Amino acid sequence: MPLHSDVAGQAALAICESLLLALNDRKILPEREIIGILQDAAAAHDNAADGSGDPSMHRAVAQLIEKIITSGNSVRRP
């Protein structure tokens, strides 16, 4: 059985991706701004890896966000 934090993280990721997709679908945010939001989030975790908390966790989060940027979203997979 997955750890509670894994389940919470997966749920948060799915919710955030869905919100970003809805903002784009409704032409509230263009795709370039959504990519910018994701890049900012990845950079925040890259920077946090040198500071407080668990550096390997921050690096893993940044890498996952980078993968989302390059691979597309997990909500709408063809």
C-alpha positions in Angstrom: 0.0 0.0 0.0 1.4 3.4 -0.9 2.5 5.8 1.8 0.1 8.6 2.7 2.4 11.2 1.4 2.7 9.4 -2.0 -1.1 9.4 -2.3 -1.4 13.0 -1.3 1.3 14.0 -3.8 -0.4 12.1 -6.6 -3.7 13.7 -5.8 -2.1 17.2 -5.6 -0.4 16.7 -8.9 -3.6 15.5 -10.7 -5.6 18.4 -9.2 -3.0 21.0 -10.2 -2.6 19.6 -13.7 -6.4 19.6 -14.2 -6.6 23.2 -13.0 -3.8 24.4 -15.3 -5.5 22.6 -18.2 -8.9 24.2 -17.4 -7.2 27.6 -17.3 -5.7 27.0 -20.7 -8.9 25.5 -22.2 -10.9 28.6 -21.1 -8.2 30.9 -22.5 -7.5 32.4 -19.1 -3.8 31.5 -19.2 -1.8 30.8 -22.4 0.4 27.7 -22.6 3.6 29.8 -22.4 2.5 31.2 -19.0 1.6 27.7 -17.8 5.0 26.5 -18.8 6.5 29.5 -16.9 4.6 28.5 -13.8 6.0 24.9 -14.0 9.5 26.3 -14.7 9.2 28.5 -11.6 8.1 25.6 -9.5 11.0 23.4 -10.7 13.4 26.3 -10.1 12.1 26.7 -6.5 12.8 23.1 -5.8 16.2 23.2 -7.4 17.1 26.2 -5.2 15.6 24.5 -2.1 17.8 21.5 -2.7 20.8 23.6 -1.6 19.0 24.7 1.6 16.5 23.3 4.0 14.6 20.0 4.0 15.5 16.9 2.1 17.8 17.8 -0.8 17.1 14.5 -2.7 13.4 15.1 -2.4 13.7 18.6 -3.8 15.8 17.4 -6.7 13.3 14.6 -7.4 10.4 17.1 -7.4 12.3 19.4 -9.8 13.1 16.5 -12.1 9.4 15.4 -12.1 8.2 18.9 -13.0 10.9 19.1 -15.8 9.6 15.8 -17.1 6.0 17.1 -17.1 7.2 20.2 -19.1 9.0 18.1 -21.7 6.5 15.2 -21.9 3.2 16.9 -21.5 0.5 16.4 -18.9 -0.6 13.1 -17.3 -4.3 14.0 -17.5 -4.7 13.9 -21.2 -2.5 11.2 -22.6 -3.4 10.1 -26.1 
